[in-house]
Amino acid sequence: MSDHTGAAAPLAPVGEKGEPTGLSAKGLSAGTVGLIGAVVIGISCIAPAYTLTAALGPTVSEVGFQVPAIIIVGFIPMLLVAFGYRELNRAMPDSGTSFTWATRAFGPWVGWMAGWGLIAATILVLSNLAGIAVEFLFLLIDQIAGSPGTIAELAFNPFINVGVCLLFMLGATLVSYRDMQTTQKLQYFLVTFQVLVLVIFSVAAFVHVAQGNAFDASPVELSWFNPFAVADFGAVVAGLSLSIFIFWGWDVTLTMNEETKDPEKTPGRAATLTVLTIFALYLLISVSLLAFAGTGAEGLGLGNEDIQSNVFFYLSGPILGPFAFLVSLAVLTSSASSLQSTFVSPARTLLAMGHYGALPKRFSEVSPRFFTPGFATIVSAVVASVFYAVMRFISEDVLWDTITTLGMMICFYYGITAFACVWYFRKQWFDTTRNVFFTFLFPLVGGVILIFLFVKTLIDSMDPDYGSGSNIGGLGLVFILGVVVIGLGIVIMIWQAVKRPAYFRGETISLDAPASLRARRR
């Protein structure tokens, strides 16, 4: 709903009895994103083509043919947490999501750290996405030009790599700065192309298996879907950690809740549909490639370490022949589109934190022309760009270990948000059968799994051989980076508490609001 100037009308969520919830609108463009648009942006943010080409090989090395089972196991906590997000969004549709909800449930200190976890994770992955886009751009040009390796190698020149990476970042920032309609239109095209190529790729793999032309044809068996067929529990946990990463990103649909049609229902439905769609797509791709290539350590086998960093590239030729370049184009499209859509989450979380006084007021600025978080978007882009450029020249090991740390941050803020759902609705757990499952049991189980993975990864990463194998004083670099990222958040939080005490006194977001509140527009 807009006023006569075209600006978004103020949003003042109130409860079922008219009590204020302490939340307010940020000036974003209300009612511009529908259900399908939100799902498309959610799929784009997850980036299935880019994510799976890098994650499939390492997962095979951990669990073999049980990759589909691990995908199923990884899907469960994501779905359970998504249910918790949906319930929180129904009660409090606010662009701050994890930050706002954790603040309402546990107070400003926990809420601030939940927001920090989301911001740190998304800004870290922005730099990685831009770097991957650069590599696949040169790889695609190399394939089309027919010069094996010559052009592709240019992507590893740090000056060329960083220069092109910054151009990708600039383009994504310009689109993200504009209105959500521009983002939707771009993502409709990019996501449709990406998903279509992946489906064709999978179907073609099955056709080769049926015709007897596969590299190492392996008949699909029910045991592939059985996680208990994995003998080593450690392998299950390792595979599960990878699975968590490949599903991450669906919560972007919730950060757009002030811009969606029917903000109390659409974002939650979009999150659930996004997770289900990605789940089906991952199962299709993993089963088809396992059936085509098997899990051997030689040649095109998915257990071959030489191809695991980019499985789709090595299998695209044998499966699609002269159309192999489409797969590289799909992965390029995937990383580039995700780079743009991923800006949505940190920008809107920073906007909310500025709006409620948890960060400088400058972060609450909204573009008067596009009704988007202009300043927050630019800050996200600058931080991600500087981080990537510096790390690329200092050490690629440090850069990729920092990205590995991303998994810990995902579990950290997803887990806090799941527990926020459980605690916020504590007085309504047993009001209805539905509440027992959706406000208590489901988010509790999902949160416990994620916090378990966070703690286990933190402990495992202390091993100097973890990640790239880099270490400082005998402690793994991934562990040190994880502690530094969380520690930096704590330092900034304390600094903000001194500079801006109102939020930390509970004056800008009311605490202990009745859990029965259901936000609605006036």
C-alpha positions in Angstrom: 0.0 0.0 0.0 1.4 3.4 -1.0 0.5 7.0 -0.4 -0.1 9.5 -3.2 3.7 10.2 -3.6 4.4 6.6 -4.4 6.3 5.9 -1.2 5.5 2.9 0.9 2.9 3.6 3.5 4.1 3.3 7.1 3.9 -0.2 8.6 3.1 -0.4 12.2 2.5 -4.0 13.2 -0.1 -4.4 15.9 -1.4 -7.4 17.8 -4.7 -9.1 17.6 -6.1 -6.8 20.2 -4.5 -3.7 18.7 -1.4 -3.6 20.9 1.8 -2.2 19.2 4.5 -4.8 18.7 7.3 -2.2 18.8 8.2 -2.8 15.1 7.9 -0.3 12.3 8.3 0.2 8.6 11.7 1.2 7.0 10.4 2.9 3.9 10.8 0.0 1.6 8.5 -0.5 -1.4 5.6 -2.5 -0.1 3.7 -5.1 -2.1 6.2 -5.4 -5.0 7.2 -9.0 -4.6 4.7 -11.9 -5.1 5.0 -15.5 -4.2 6.6 -16.7 -7.4 9.0 -13.8 -7.4 10.1 -14.5 -3.9 10.7 -18.2 -4.7 12.7 -17.3 -7.8 14.9 -14.9 -5.8 15.3 -17.6 -3.1 16.4 -20.2 -5.6 18.8 -17.7 -7.1 20.3 -16.9 -3.8 21.0 -20.7 -3.1 22.6 -20.9 -6.6 22.1 -24.6 -7.2 24.3 -25.0 -10.3 27.3 -23.2 -8.6 26.7 -24.9 -5.2 26.3 -28.4 -6.4 29.2 -28.5 -8.9 31.6 -27.7 -6.0 29.8 -29.7 -3.2 28.9 -33.0 -5.0 32.5 -34.3 -5.4 33.5 -33.8 -1.7 30.2 -35.3 -0.5 30.8 -38.4 -2.6 34.3 -38.7 -1.1 32.7 -38.8 2.3 29.6 -41.0 1.8 29.9 -42.6 -1.7 26.6 -43.6 -3.2 24.7 -42.3 -0.2 24.8 -38.7 -1.4 21.0 -38.7 -2.0 20.6 -39.9 1.6 22.8 -37.1 2.9 20.8 -34.6 0.9 17.6 -35.9 2.5 19.2 -35.7 6.0 20.5 -32.2 5.3 17.1 -31.1 4.0 15.4 -32.1 7.3 16.9 -29.4 9.6 16.5 -26.8 6.8 12.8 -27.6 6.5 12.3 -27.6 10.3 14.0 -24.3 10.7 12.0 -22.9 7.7 8.8 -23.7 9.6 10.1 -21.7 12.6 11.0 -18.8 10.3 7.5 -19.0 8.9 5.9 -18.7 12.3 8.1 -15.8 13.4 7.3 -14.0 10.1 3.6 -14.4 10.7 3.9 -12.8 14.0 6.5 -10.2 13.1 7.0 -9.4 9.4 10.2 -7.3 9.6 13.1 -7.0 7.3 15.5 -7.6 10.2 14.4 -11.2 10.4 17.0 -13.1 12.6 18.1 -9.8 14.2 14.6 -8.6 15.0 13.2 -11.9 16.1 16.1 -13.0 18.3 15.9 -9.5 19.9 12.2 -10.0 20.7 12.8 -13.5 22.1 16.1 -13.2 23.9 16.9 -9.5 24.2 19.2 -7.1 22.3 22.6 -8.7 22.9 21.6 -12.1 21.4 19.6 -10.4 18.7 22.6 -8.2 17.7 24.8 -11.3 17.4 22.1 -13.1 15.3 22.1 -10.2 12.9 25.9 -10.2 12.9 25.9 -13.9 12.0 23.7 -13.3 9.0 25.6 -10.3 7.8 29.0 -12.0 8.2 27.9 -15.1 6.3 26.3 -13.2 3.4 29.1 -10.7 2.9 31.7 -13.5 3.0 29.9 -15.5 0.4 29.4 -12.4 -1.8 33.1 -12.3 -2.4 33.3 -16.0 -3.1 30.4 -15.8 -5.6 32.1 -13.0 -7.5 35.3 -15.0 -7.6 33.6 -18.1 -8.9 31.8 -16.0 -11.6 35.1 -14.7 -12.8 36.5 -18.3 -13.2 33.5 -19.6 -15.1 33.4 -16.5 -17.3 36.9 -17.3 -18.6 36.2 -21.0 -18.6 33.2 -20.4 -20.8 35.1 -18.1 -23.2 37.8 -20.8 -23.4 35.3 -23.5 -24.3 33.6 -21.4 -27.0 37.0 -20.3 -28.4 38.3 -23.9 -28.4 41.6 -23.1 -26.7 41.9 -25.7 -23.9 43.2 -24.0 -20.8 44.8 -20.9 -22.5 42.1 -18.4 -21.8 40.8 -20.1 -18.6 44.2 -19.7 -17.0 43.8 -15.9 -17.2 41.3 -16.2 -14.4 44.1 -17.1 -12.0 46.1 -14.0 -12.7 45.4 -12.1 -9.5 45.2 -8.7 -11.2 42.9 -9.9 -13.9 40.9 -11.9 -11.4 40.3 -9.0 -9.0 39.6 -6.5 -11.7 36.9 -8.6 -13.4 35.6 -9.6 -9.9 35.1 -6.0 -9.0 33.2 -5.4 -12.2 30.8 -8.3 -11.4 30.4 -6.8 -7.9 29.7 -3.3 -9.4 27.0 -4.7 -11.8 25.3 -6.7 -9.0 25.3 -3.6 -6.7 23.7 -1.4 -9.4 20.9 -3.9 -9.9 20.4 -4.4 -6.1 20.3 -0.7 -5.6 17.4 -0.3 -8.0 13.9 -1.4 -7.1 12.8 -5.0 -6.4 11.0 -5.1 -9.8 14.3 -4.9 -11.6 15.8 -7.7 -9.4 12.7 -9.9 -10.1 12.8 -9.4 -13.8 16.5 -10.2 -14.0 16.2 -13.3 -11.8 13.2 -14.7 -13.7 15.4 -15.0 -16.7 18.6 -16.2 -15.0 17.0 -18.7 -12.7 14.8 -20.2 -15.4 17.8 -20.7 -17.7 19.9 -22.2 -14.8 17.2 -24.7 -13.8 16.4 -25.7 -17.3 20.0 -26.5 -18.2 20.4 -28.6 -15.0 17.3 -30.6 -15.7 18.4 -31.2 -19.3 21.9 -32.2 -18.0 20.3 -34.7 -15.6 17.9 -36.2 -18.2 20.8 -36.5 -20.7 22.8 -38.4 -18.1 20.0 -40.9 -17.6 19.6 -41.3 -21.3 23.3 -42.3 -21.6 22.9 -44.8 -18.8 19.8 -46.3 -20.5 21.7 -46.5 -23.8 24.8 -48.1 -22.3 27.0 -45.1 -23.1 27.7 -44.0 -19.5 31.2 -43.8 -18.1 30.5 -46.1 -15.2 26.8 -47.0 -15.3 25.4 -47.7 -11.9 21.8 -48.9 -11.4 19.9 -46.7 -9.0 19.3 -48.5 -5.7 17.1 -47.7 -2.7 20.2 -48.0 -0.5 21.4 -44.7 -2.0 18.6 -43.0 -0.1 19.4 -44.7 3.2 21.7 -42.7 5.6 22.1 -45.8 7.8 24.0 -47.4 5.0 26.9 -45.0 5.8 29.1 -47.0 8.2 31.0 -44.1 9.6 29.0 -41.6 11.7 31.8 -39.0 11.2 31.2 -39.2 7.4 27.5 -38.6 8.0 28.2 -35.5 10.0 30.7 -34.3 7.4 28.2 -34.9 4.6 25.5 -33.2 6.7 27.7 -30.1 7.1 28.1 -29.9 3.3 24.4 -30.4 2.9 23.6 -27.5 5.2 25.7 -25.3 3.0 24.1 -26.3 -0.3 20.6 -25.5 1.1 21.6 -22.1 2.6 20.1 -18.9 1.2 16.4 -19.6 1.3 15.9 -17.2 4.2 16.4 -14.3 1.7 12.6 -14.7 1.0 12.0 -13.6 4.6 14.2 -10.5 4.5 11.9 -9.2 1.7 8.8 -9.5 3.9 8.2 -5.8 4.1 8.2 -5.7 0.2 6.0 -8.7 -0.4 2.3 -9.0 -1.1 0.6 -10.4 2.0 3.7 -10.1 4.2 2.4 -12.3 6.9 2.0 -15.4 4.7 3.9 -14.9 1.4 7.5 -15.0 2.7 7.0 -18.1 4.8 5.3 -19.9 2.0 8.1 -18.8 -0.4 10.8 -20.1 2.0 9.1 -23.5 2.2 8.6 -23.8 -1.5 12.2 -22.7 -2.2 13.6 -25.4 0.1 11.3 -28.1 -1.4 12.2 -27.1 -5.0 15.9 -27.1 -4.3 15.6 -30.5 -2.5 13.9 -32.1 -5.6 16.5 -30.5 -8.0 19.4 -31.7 -5.9 18.1 -35.3 -5.7 17.5 -35.4 -9.5 21.0 -34.1 -10.3 22.9 -36.2 -7.7 21.1 -39.5 -8.7 21.6 -38.9 -12.4 25.3 -38.2 -12.1 25.9 -41.1 -9.7 24.2 -43.3 -12.2 26.3 -42.0 -15.1 29.8 -41.7 -13.5 29.8 -43.9 -10.4 32.0 -43.1 -7.4 35.3 -44.4 -8.7 38.6 -42.5 -8.1 39.7 -42.7 -11.7 38.6 -40.9 -14.9 35.2 -39.3 -14.6 34.3 -41.2 -11.4 32.9 -38.7 -8.8 35.5 -40.0 -6.3 38.3 -38.6 -8.5 39.9 -35.7 -6.5 41.1 -34.1 -9.8 37.5 -33.4 -10.9 35.8 -32.8 -7.6 36.3 -29.0 -7.5 34.2 -28.7 -10.7 32.2 -31.9 -11.4 29.8 -30.3 -13.9 32.6 -29.0 -16.1 34.3 -32.4 -16.4 31.0 -34.3 -17.0 29.4 -31.7 -19.3 31.3 -32.8 -22.4 30.7 -36.6 -22.1 27.0 -36.0 -21.3 26.0 -33.0 -23.6 28.7 -33.2 -26.3 28.8 -29.9 -28.3 26.3 -28.3 -25.9 28.7 -28.7 -23.0 29.2 -24.9 -22.8 25.6 -24.5 -21.6 26.6 -26.1 -18.3 29.5 -23.6 -17.8 27.1 -20.8 -18.8 24.6 -22.2 -16.3 27.1 -22.2 -13.5 28.3 -18.7 -14.5 24.6 -17.6 -14.5 24.1 -19.2 -11.2 27.0 -17.5 -9.4 26.3 -14.1 -11.1 22.5 -14.2 -10.3 23.2 -15.3 -6.7 25.8 -12.5 -6.3 23.0 -10.1 -7.1 20.2 -11.7 -5.1 22.4 -12.3 -2.0 22.8 -8.6 -1.6 19.1 -8.5 -0.5 19.7 -10.2 2.9 22.7 -8.2 4.4 21.4 -4.9 3.1 18.0 -5.3 4.7 19.4 -6.7 8.0 21.8 -3.7 8.1 18.8 -1.4 7.3 16.8 -2.9 10.2 19.7 -2.6 12.6 20.2 1.0 11.7 16.5 1.7 11.9 16.2 0.3 15.5 19.4 2.0 16.6 21.7 -1.1 16.8 24.0 0.5 14.2 24.6 4.1 13.1 21.4 5.8 11.7 23.0 6.1 8.3 22.3 2.4 7.7 18.6 3.1 7.9 18.7 5.3 4.8 16.4 4.2 2.0 16.8 5.4 -1.6 14.1 8.0 -2.2 13.8 6.9 -5.8 13.9 3.1 -5.6 12.8 2.5 -2.0 15.7 0.1 -1.4 18.4 0.1 1.4 20.8 2.3 -0.6 23.5 3.0 1.9 23.5 -0.6 3.4 23.7 -2.1 -0.1 26.8 0.0 -1.0 28.5 -0.8 2.4 27.9 -4.5 1.8 29.4 -4.3 -1.7 32.4 -2.3 -0.5 33.2 -4.6 2.4 32.9 -7.7 0.3 35.0 -6.2 -2.6 37.8 -5.0 -0.3 37.8 -8.3 1.6 38.1 -10.3 -1.7 40.8 -8.1 -3.2 43.0 -8.1 -0.1 42.6 -11.8 0.5 43.2 -12.7 -3.1 46.6 -11.0 -3.1 47.6 -12.1 0.4 46.7 -15.8 0.3 44.2 -17.9 -1.5 44.3 -20.4 1.4 43.1 -17.7 3.8 40.4 -16.7 1.4 39.0 -20.2 0.9 39.4 -21.0 4.6 37.3 -17.9 5.4 34.6 -19.3 3.1 34.8 -22.6 4.9 34.1 -20.6 8.1 30.8 -19.6 6.4 29.3 -23.0 7.4 29.8 -22.2 11.1 28.1 -18.8 10.7 25.1 -20.4 8.9 24.6 -22.8 11.7 25.1 -20.0 14.3 22.4 -17.6 13.2 20.0 -20.3 11.8 20.2 -22.0 15.2 19.6 -18.8 17.2 16.6 -18.0 15.0 15.1 -21.5 15.5 15.5 -21.3 19.3 14.0 -17.7 19.1 10.8 -19.3 17.6 10.6 -21.9 20.4 11.1 -19.3 23.2 8.9 -16.5 21.7 5.9 -18.8 21.4 6.5 -20.6 24.7 3.1 -19.6 26.2 1.3 -21.0 23.1 3.1 -24.3 22.6 0.1 -26.5 23.6 -2.8 -24.2 22.6 -3.3 -26.3 19.4 -1.8 -29.4 17.8 -0.4 -27.2 15.1 1.5 -25.1 17.6 3.0 -28.2 19.2 4.7 -29.0 15.9 5.4 -25.7 14.2 6.3 -23.4 17.2 7.9 -26.0 19.5 8.9 -29.4 18.2 10.1 -28.6 14.6 12.2 -25.5 15.3 13.6 -27.1 18.5 14.9 -30.2 16.6 16.2 -28.1 13.7 17.9 -25.7 16.1 19.5 -28.5 18.1 20.9 -30.1 14.9 22.4 -26.8 13.7 23.9 -25.9 17.1 25.4 -29.4 17.3 27.0 -28.9 13.8 28.2 -25.5 14.9 30.0 -26.8 18.0 31.3 -29.9 16.2 32.7 -27.9 13.3 34.3 -25.5 15.7 36.0 -28.3 17.6 37.0 -30.2 14.4 38.4 -27.0 12.8 41.0 -26.7 15.6 42.9 -29.5 13.8 45.7 -27.9 11.8 44.9 -30.2 8.9 41.3 -28.9 8.6 40.4 -26.9 5.5 43.5 -25.8 3.5 45.8 -27.3 6.2 47.0 -23.8 7.2 47.5 -23.2 10.9 48.8 -20.7 13.4 50.4 -22.0 16.6 49.0 -25.5 15.9 45.4 -24.3 15.6 43.6 -24.7 12.3 43.1 -21.5 10.4 39.4 -22.2 9.9 38.9 -22.3 13.7 40.9 -19.1 14.2 38.9 -17.3 11.5 35.6 -18.5 13.0 36.6 -17.2 16.4 37.8 -13.9 14.9 34.6 -13.3 13.0 32.4 -14.0 16.0 34.9 -12.0 18.3 34.8 -9.0 15.9 31.0 -9.1 16.1 31.2 -9.0 19.9 33.7 -6.1 19.9 31.5 -4.0 17.4 28.4 -4.8 19.5 30.0 -3.6 22.7 31.1 -0.4 20.9 27.6 0.2 19.6 26.2 -0.4 23.1 28.4 2.4 24.4 27.6 4.7 21.5 23.9 3.8 21.1 22.6 2.5 24.4 18.8 2.9 23.6 18.6 -0.3 21.6 20.5 -2.3 24.2 18.1 -0.9 26.9 15.2 -2.3 24.9 13.8 1.1 24.1 13.7 0.8 20.3 12.3 -2.7 20.0 9.9 -3.7 22.7 10.7 -6.9 24.4 8.5 -9.6 26.0 5.6 -8.8 23.7 2.7 -11.3 23.9 3.5 -14.3 21.7 -0.1 -14.3 20.5 0.6 -11.1 18.5 0.0 -11.4 14.7 1.3 -8.5 12.7 -0.9 -6.9 10.2 -1.0 -3.7 8.2 -3.1 -0.8 9.3 
